[in-house]
Amino acid sequence: MVRYGKRKCIGMKRMGLGERKSDSNTCWSKQLNKRTNEFVVCVRNEGYQASLELRKIYQAVPDTDAERHHLLRVVDESGEDYLYPQDFFLLIELPKAVEKVLLAVA
């Protein structure tokens, strides 16, 4: 007998693009939704050593669905955005000139 049911977990795959409404009250939501381009620094990478480098700056992508699960959507070493635990990163504010250079390189 085959049972069908709701998925019990979220994958690490890229999610489809679409407009999302923010109803999360987490500090990440409030901080990431201020501007479109936010950057974070990696402070932990257990289990993701190939994807994340410690002390490296990554671009964060706002995703309220992921934030509800304490995850953060980050553009990693592969150039694609994936979900990682929020506590692996610290949100940083960069000078406008540095931000502009990082966005141009990406």
N, C-alpha and C positions, 0 to 999 in steps of 0.2 A: 504494500500500500504506500502510495506517495502522498506526503503531506505538503501542502503549500501554506506558506505563512509570510508574515512580515519579516524583513531583514532585521536582525538583532544588532547589527553593527554597521559602522560606516567604513568605507574603504579608504585607501590612501590614494585613490585615483582622482584625476582631475574632474571636477563637477562641471555640469553645463552652465553656460552663462545665462543670466537672467536677472531681472530686477527683483531685489529682495527687500522686504520691509524690516526695519530694525525694531525689534521689541525686546532686545536683550538689555539688561541693566549692568552688564559687566563693565569693568573699567577699560578692558580692551576695546569694546564696542565704542565707547565714548571717545577714546583716544584715536582709534583707527578711522572713525567716520569724520573726524575733523577735516582731513585732507585725503585726497585720493592716493597720493604716494607717501607711504610711511616706510620707515626702515627700522630693523631690529638687529640686535647683535646676539649671536649664538653664545650661550653660557653653559649649555649641556648638550651632549649628543649621544648618550648611551643607546646603543642599538641602531644608530644611524650614522656611524663614523664615515661611511662612504658618501653619504648625502650631505652631511653638515660638518663644517669645520668650526672648531671653537674659536671665539673672538673674531669671527668674520661677520661682516655686515651683509644682511639679506633684505630684499624688498618684501614687505608684507602686503597681502591682498585682502581687503575687507571681505569678510564672510560671516554674517551673523549666525547662520546655521551651524557652522563649525565652532563658533565661540560658545554656543550653548553646551557643547560637549568638551569645553576647555581645550580646544584645538585652535591652531593658528595656520592660516594658509600662507605659505612662504615659497618664493621662487628660489629653488635650491641649485646645487651644482649642475644639474642636468639642464637647467634653463626653463624647466616646467614648474608649475606651482603644485605643491602637495601639502597635505595636512600633517602637522607635527604638534606635540604637546606644547601648550602656551608657556609652561614653566621652563622650556628650553631656551627662551628668548627674553630679552629686555628691550622695550621700546626706547628708541633714541631719537633725538631731534638733531638734525644735521644743518649746518649753514646752507643757505640757498645755493651758493656756488657749488658746494660739494654734491648736493642733491641733484643739481642740474647735470653735472658730469656723470654721476652714477646712472641716471636715467638715460643719458645719451649712449652710454656704453652697452646698456642692456638690450 
